[in-house]
Amino acid sequence: MADIDADALLPNDRVKQAALAGDVTQLTRGASNRYAEEGDTFEVDGQQFEVTSVEDRTLGDLTDADAKREGSESLEAYKKRMERVHPGEFEWDETSEVRTYRFERR
């Protein structure tokens, strides 16, 4: 367990604010880097969060429930958002390996 910089896990201010609002409680990132470990903590605007799980998966494993925890209304909306925010560098491939980080406010 370590105290990590929120910037290491949460890529931008929109995601940080969504985490503070409780709209984002999980983030899925590429599996090539490990951004946090289960039990790590981080702070956003004075609020403490704890990483409750880290899971290796594929994009094909993601569900509507995962998409909602990531702040999207559905898996289809999540796919479109990922393609929009990563133009030219992201293509949805069901077999792509990813790592899902779940976290909660302490």
SERO-730644 format. One line per 3 residues: number of its first residue (from 0); their letters; for each residue y negated, x negated, z negated of N, C-alpha, C, O. Coordinates in Angstrom, 2 decimals, always signed. Each point is the difference from the previous one (the first is absolute). Example, Ala and Ser with C-alpha at 12.3 -4.5 7.8 and 13.67 -1.06 7.14 Angstrom:
0> as> +5.69:-13.19:-7.80:-1.19:+0.89:+0.00:-1.20:-0.90:+0.00:+0.02:-1.04:-0.66  -1.07:+1.39:+1.38:-1.19:-0.82:-0.06:-1.09:+0.77:-0.73:-1.11:-0.51:-0.17
END
This chain:
0> mad> +1.18:-0.84:+0.00:-1.18:+0.84:+0.00:-1.24:-0.88:+0.00:-0.11:-0.99:-0.73  -0.82:+1.38:+1.58:-1.25:-0.77:+0.10:-1.15:+0.97:+0.21:+0.18:+1.13:+0.45  -1.35:-1.60:-0.77:-1.22:+0.74:+0.30:-0.46:-0.52:+1.36:-0.35:-1.17:+0.13
3> ida> +0.35:+2.04:+0.89:-0.34:-0.42:+1.36:-1.36:+0.57:+0.40:-0.49:+0.95:-0.60  -0.09:-1.54:+1.61:-1.25:+0.48:+0.57:+0.32:+1.25:+0.82:+0.90:-0.03:+0.83  -1.62:+1.11:-1.05:+0.23:+1.24:+0.76:-0.09:-0.24:+1.50:+0.69:+0.66:+0.77
6> dal> -1.54:-1.60:-0.35:-0.15:-0.30:+1.42:+1.30:-0.51:+0.63:+0.21:+0.14:+1.21  +0.67:-0.72:-2.03:+1.27:-0.50:+0.53:+0.89:+1.13:+0.48:+0.76:-0.17:+0.95  -0.84:+1.31:-1.60:+0.87:+1.13:+0.34:-0.72:+1.09:+0.77:+0.52:+0.51:+0.99
9> lpn> -1.71:-0.16:-1.42:-0.75:+1.09:+0.61:-0.97:-0.58:+1.02:-0.91:-0.73:-0.37  +1.10:+1.04:+1.66:-0.69:-0.74:+1.07:-1.49:+0.27:+0.18:-0.69:-0.79:+0.65  +0.17:+1.88:-1.20:-1.42:+0.28:+0.23:-0.53:+0.97:-1.06:+0.76:+0.54:-0.80
12> drv> -2.07:-0.34:+0.83:-0.64:+0.85:-1.02:+0.45:+1.45:+0.11:+0.11:+0.68:-1.03  +0.14:-0.19:+2.24:+0.46:+1.39:+0.15:+1.30:+0.22:-0.77:+0.16:+1.01:-0.68  +0.77:-1.95:+0.78:+1.29:+0.12:-0.69:-0.22:-0.12:-1.51:+0.63:+0.73:-0.77
15> kqa> -1.49:-1.62:+0.35:-0.29:-0.14:-1.44:-0.57:+1.29:-0.57:+0.41:+0.45:-1.07  -1.36:+0.14:+1.78:-0.60:+1.25:-0.47:+1.02:+1.13:-0.01:-0.02:+0.85:-0.89  +0.90:-0.82:+1.88:+1.06:+1.01:+0.04:+0.98:-0.19:-1.15:+0.50:+0.98:-0.55
18> ala> -0.22:-2.23:+0.18:+0.86:-0.26:-1.15:-0.67:+0.50:-1.28:+0.65:+0.62:-0.84  -1.94:-0.90:+0.70:-0.74:+0.49:-1.18:+0.03:+1.52:-0.09:+0.09:+0.56:-1.09  -0.18:+0.11:+2.24:+0.00:+1.47:+0.03:+1.40:+0.57:-0.19:+0.16:+1.21:-0.19
21> gdv> +0.87:-2.07:+0.25:+1.38:+0.48:-0.13:+0.59:+0.48:+1.31:+1.11:+0.53:+0.02  -1.84:-0.73:+1.08:+0.49:+0.45:+1.31:+0.97:-0.99:+0.62:+0.81:+0.37:+0.85  -0.87:-1.63:-1.27:+0.92:-1.03:+0.48:+0.70:-0.59:-1.22:-0.65:-0.54:-0.90
24> tql> +1.97:+0.65:+0.88:+0.81:-0.53:-1.10:+1.08:-0.94:+0.51:+0.87:-0.44:-0.75  -0.94:+0.14:+2.03:+0.97:-0.90:+0.63:-0.64:-0.59:+1.23:-0.87:+0.60:+0.63  +1.30:-1.81:-0.30:-0.47:-0.65:+1.20:+1.17:-0.73:+0.64:+0.74:-0.72:-0.68
27> trg> -0.57:+0.91:+1.98:+1.05:-0.68:+0.75:-0.65:-1.03:+0.88:-0.94:+0.29:+0.75  +1.46:-1.52:-0.83:-0.54:-1.10:+0.76:+1.14:-0.72:+0.70:+1.17:+0.22:-0.32  -1.49:-1.06:+1.25:+1.01:-0.79:+0.69:+0.82:-0.83:-0.98:-0.51:-0.42:-1.04
30> asn> +1.77:+0.20:+1.36:+0.90:-0.69:-0.92:-0.14:-1.52:+0.04:+0.65:-0.69:-0.78  -1.50:+0.17:+1.66:-0.10:-1.45:+0.11:-0.67:-0.64:-1.22:+0.24:-1.18:-0.28  -1.07:+1.92:-0.44:-0.65:-0.49:-1.22:+0.38:+0.88:-1.17:+0.25:+1.20:+0.16
33> rya> -0.21:-1.79:-1.33:+0.26:+0.77:-1.22:-1.32:-0.01:-0.78:-0.43:-1.05:-0.49  -0.19:+2.21:+0.37:-1.33:+0.10:-0.58:+0.01:+0.21:-1.51:-1.00:-0.29:-0.67  +2.11:+0.78:+0.13:+0.08:+0.27:-1.44:+1.46:+0.12:-0.39:+0.89:+0.13:+0.85
36> eeg> -0.66:-0.17:-2.15:+1.33:+0.19:-0.57:-0.06:+1.21:-0.93:-1.06:+0.34:-0.52  +2.19:+0.29:+0.31:+0.08:+1.10:-0.96:-0.49:-0.52:-1.35:+0.41:-1.07:-0.45  -1.28:+1.83:-0.19:-0.56:-0.39:-1.29:-1.34:-0.69:+0.09:-0.69:-0.12:-1.01
39> dtf> +0.30:-0.35:+2.20:-1.31:-0.61:+0.16:-1.08:+1.06:-0.26:+0.22:+1.19:+0.22  -1.36:-1.64:-0.67:-1.13:+0.90:-0.24:-1.20:-0.47:+0.81:-0.12:-1.17:+0.36  -0.76:+2.12:-0.07:-1.25:-0.31:+0.68:-1.05:+0.99:-0.45:+0.32:+1.05:-0.57
42> evd> -1.56:-1.39:+0.82:-1.12:+0.83:-0.45:-0.88:+0.40:+1.19:-0.27:-0.81:+0.89  -0.16:+2.06:-0.90:-0.96:+0.51:+0.99:-1.11:+0.69:-0.79:+0.26:+0.98:-0.70  -1.46:-1.47:+0.81:-1.17:+0.58:-0.68:+0.27:+0.27:-1.48:-0.34:+1.07:-0.52
45> gqq> +0.97:-2.04:-0.14:+0.24:+0.12:-1.44:+1.24:+0.80:-0.38:+0.32:+0.09:-1.18  +0.37:+0.47:+2.15:+1.21:+0.77:-0.27:+1.23:-0.87:+0.27:+0.10:-0.63:+1.05  +0.82:+0.62:-1.99:+1.23:-0.80:+0.12:+1.09:+0.79:+0.72:+0.18:+1.20:-0.24
48> fev> +0.54:-1.88:+1.11:+1.15:+0.56:+0.70:+1.19:-0.93:-0.20:-0.17:-1.20:-0.21  +1.36:+1.78:+0.27:+1.22:-0.79:-0.09:+0.89:+0.29:+1.20:+0.17:+1.16:+0.37  +0.38:-2.19:+0.23:+0.96:+0.15:+1.09:+1.32:+0.43:-0.64:+0.58:-0.73:-0.80
51> tsv> -0.11:+1.92:+1.17:+1.19:+0.56:-0.64:+1.27:-0.25:+0.80:+1.10:+0.05:-0.56  -1.23:-0.32:+1.85:+1.18:-0.35:+0.79:-0.42:-0.72:+1.27:-1.09:+0.20:+0.53  +1.99:-1.04:-0.06:-0.16:-0.72:+1.26:+1.32:+0.17:+0.73:+1.05:-0.39:-0.51
54> edr> -1.10:+0.96:+1.71:+1.24:+0.33:+0.71:-0.06:-0.47:+1.45:-0.95:+0.29:+0.72  +1.97:-1.03:-0.31:+0.13:-0.40:+1.40:+0.64:+1.13:+0.78:+1.02:+0.56:-0.41  -1.63:-0.21:+1.55:+0.43:+1.15:+0.80:-0.26:-0.29:+1.47:-0.34:-1.11:+0.38
57> tlg> +0.52:+2.15:+0.43:-0.44:-0.04:+1.39:-0.98:+1.15:+0.19:-0.04:+0.93:-0.81  -0.73:-0.98:+1.88:-0.91:+1.12:+0.28:+0.78:+1.30:+0.15:-0.50:+1.06:-0.36  +1.72:-1.14:+0.90:+0.82:+1.19:+0.17:+0.42:+0.64:-1.31:+0.40:+1.17:-0.01
60> dlt> -0.48:-1.91:-1.11:+0.34:+0.55:-1.31:-1.11:+0.86:-0.59:+0.24:+0.80:-0.90  -1.46:-0.95:+1.41:-1.14:+0.72:-0.58:+0.10:+1.50:+0.26:+0.47:+0.44:+1.05  -0.93:+0.33:-2.02:+0.07:+1.46:+0.04:-1.39:+0.61:-0.12:-0.99:-0.71:-0.21
63> dad> +0.92:+2.02:+0.35:-1.27:+0.70:-0.23:-0.50:-0.25:-1.42:-1.20:-0.16:-0.21  +2.11:+0.11:-0.77:-0.40:-0.26:-1.39:-0.64:-1.38:-0.12:-0.99:-0.16:-0.72  +1.56:-0.83:+1.41:-0.61:-1.34:-0.01:-1.40:+0.06:+0.60:-0.94:-0.57:-0.55
66> akr> +0.82:+1.25:+1.68:-1.30:+0.10:+0.67:-1.04:+0.64:-0.92:-1.15:-0.43:-0.02  +1.55:+1.44:-0.72:-0.93:+0.66:-0.92:-0.42:-0.94:-1.12:-1.16:-0.01:-0.40  +2.11:-0.80:-0.11:-0.36:-0.98:-1.03:-0.94:-1.07:+0.55:-0.69:-0.67:-0.75
69> egs> +0.68:+0.52:+2.08:-0.88:-0.98:+0.65:-1.31:+0.63:+0.46:-0.81:-0.65:+0.65  +0.60:+1.92:-0.98:-1.26:+0.66:+0.29:-0.07:+0.74:+1.31:-1.08:+0.39:+0.44  +2.23:-0.18:+0.22:+0.03:+0.76:+1.25:+0.68:+1.35:-0.24:+0.79:+0.15:-0.93
72> esl> -1.12:+0.81:+1.77:+0.56:+1.35:-0.19:+1.45:+0.12:+0.45:+0.72:+0.90:-0.45  -0.28:-1.80:+1.33:+1.38:+0.04:+0.50:+0.37:-1.37:+0.56:-0.86:-0.86:+0.17  +2.13:+0.67:+0.11:+0.44:-1.26:+0.59:-0.62:-0.19:+1.38:-0.38:-1.12:+0.36
75> eay> +0.27:+2.18:+0.40:-0.61:-0.10:+1.33:-1.47:-0.43:-0.11:-0.47:-0.83:+0.78  -0.25:+1.40:-1.74:-1.40:-0.39:-0.22:-0.08:-1.46:-0.45:-0.92:-0.71:+0.40  +1.85:+0.28:-1.22:+0.04:-1.39:-0.46:+0.23:-0.94:+1.18:-0.68:-1.03:+0.12
78> kkr> +1.62:+1.37:+0.76:+0.27:-0.83:+1.18:-1.27:-0.15:+0.84:-0.35:-1.11:+0.39  -0.33:+2.21:-0.13:-1.22:-0.04:+0.80:-1.09:-0.83:-0.67:-0.72:-0.75:+0.67  +0.60:+0.87:-1.99:-1.01:-0.78:-0.73:+0.30:-1.49:+0.10:-0.91:-0.80:+0.21
81> mer> +2.17:+0.42:-0.36:+0.37:-1.42:+0.08:-0.32:-0.56:+1.39:-0.50:-1.12:+0.12  +0.80:+1.89:+0.91:-0.30:-0.46:+1.36:-1.51:-0.08:+0.24:-0.47:-0.87:+0.73  -0.29:+1.78:-1.35:-1.46:+0.01:+0.17:-0.67:-1.15:-0.76:-0.92:-0.63:+0.52
84> vhp> +1.38:+0.34:-1.74:-0.66:-1.04:-0.79:+0.48:-1.41:+0.35:-0.61:-0.99:-0.42  +1.71:+0.90:+1.18:+0.51:-1.31:+0.44:+0.14:+0.00:+1.52:+1.10:-0.22:+0.51  -2.20:+0.45:+0.22:+0.11:+0.11:+1.46:+0.50:-1.31:+0.63:-0.49:-1.09:-0.30
87> gef> +1.47:+1.24:+1.18:+0.51:-1.14:+0.73:+0.91:-0.93:-0.79:+0.62:-0.89:+0.58  -0.53:+1.09:-1.90:+0.84:-0.89:-0.81:+1.13:+0.74:-0.70:+0.81:-0.61:-0.68  -0.76:+1.92:+0.83:+1.03:+0.79:-0.67:+0.58:+1.01:+0.96:-0.72:+0.72:+0.69
90> ewd> +2.03:-0.69:-0.65:+0.72:+1.03:+0.75:+1.10:+0.51:-0.90:+0.74:-0.79:-0.59  -0.62:+2.10:+0.47:+1.01:+0.59:-0.88:+1.38:-0.27:+0.59:+0.34:+0.48:+1.08  +0.45:-1.24:-1.81:+1.37:-0.31:+0.37:+0.86:+0.31:-1.22:-0.12:-0.65:-1.04
93> ets> +0.98:+1.63:+1.18:+0.82:+0.48:-1.13:+0.78:-1.12:-0.68:+0.33:+0.11:-1.18  -0.04:-1.20:+1.90:+0.80:-1.10:-0.58:-0.85:-1.10:-0.63:+0.55:-0.94:-0.57  -1.88:+1.04:+0.67:-0.87:-1.02:-0.59:+0.19:-0.03:-1.52:+0.00:+1.03:-0.67
96> evr> +0.16:-2.24:+0.15:+0.17:-0.17:-1.44:-1.36:+0.02:-0.69:-0.95:-0.65:+0.44  +0.89:+1.42:-1.52:-1.23:+0.15:-0.77:+0.35:-0.10:-1.48:+1.16:-0.01:-0.40  -2.20:-0.05:-0.40:+0.17:-0.04:-1.45:-0.94:+1.04:-0.60:-1.20:+0.00:+0.28
99> tyr> +1.76:+0.88:-1.09:-0.79:+1.08:-0.62:-0.26:-0.33:-1.46:+0.91:-0.32:-0.76  -2.19:+0.40:+0.39:-0.45:-0.26:-1.36:-0.49:+1.32:-0.59:-0.93:+0.61:+0.52  +1.54:-0.18:-1.60:-0.49:+1.19:-0.71:-0.73:-0.46:-1.27:+0.40:-0.98:-0.64
102> fer> -1.44:+1.69:+0.32:-0.80:-0.39:-1.17:-0.56:+1.24:-0.68:-0.10:+1.07:+0.60  -0.26:-1.25:-1.84:-0.60:+1.11:-0.75:-1.07:-0.54:-0.94:+0.02:-1.16:-0.41  -0.93:+2.05:+0.08:-1.05:-0.37:-0.95:+0.62:-0.13:-1.38:+0.85:+0.81:-0.38
105> r> -1.26:-1.81:-0.35:+0.51:-0.22:-1.37:-0.79:+0.78:-1.00:+0.29:-0.06:-1.20
END
